[in-house]
Amino acid sequence: MIGGVKVVFLLCFALVSAVGGVHRALFGPRAQARKRLRTASRELTDGSVVTLTGVVRAKGDTMTAPLSGRQAVAFASSARLYDGVGRHRRIIDEFQQQEAVDFVLETKDGLVEIEATRAELAYAPEPLIPRKLDREQAFLTKAGCNVSARNGGFDEVVIEPGMKISVHGVVRIEVAGADSYRETGKRIVLSGHPAHPLTIGRPI
């Protein structure tokens, strides 16, 4: 009888977990970010909410993504520490680091400056293959954790120069000086807004 109750409990737990996973996939933060990217206008007018697609160009200094060592204008890195083995394995701690710098997006309509310091990345994190244990260990050490990196799982999203992406945000058109790279004398900027967070995702 006790065994039967345990089986029912495990089945219910699995069902709840599955429903939770489907709900996150359809309505979670990444799903909402993808929706913003898909549904916005493409019209470059002052104050408009748009999604633009183009190639990333560095505006100034780039950063080094901590786990992969790749040069980036934005990255999101994470680590998970586990306890137990097999089906009894569970996450006991997590660490995240996300950073971004302003960059330029080269679009079919010209260059657009992206104010990205508060960007949301609509990418599913991916494990690094092959792993770089020295970088993983340094990541944990910086987070104040002295556990071996071999006992953790790591993944990272990196937005790097030369990458084709889509960016969602609010357009701001400014009058530029005579030394502007735009012949029209206009500087086009894409930034975030409380109602429309700056969002970076795969090209659409």
Secondary structure, 3 states (H helix, E strand, C coil): CHHHHHHHHHHHHHHHHHHHHHHHHHHCHHHHHHHHHHHCECCCCCCCEEEEEEEEEECCCCEECCCCCCEECEEEEEEEEEECCHHHCEEEEEEEEEEECCEEEEECCEEEEECCCCCEECCCCEECCCCCHHHHHHHHHHCCCCCCHHHEEEEEEEECCCCEEEEEEEEEEEECCCCCCCCCCEEEEEECECCECCEEECCC
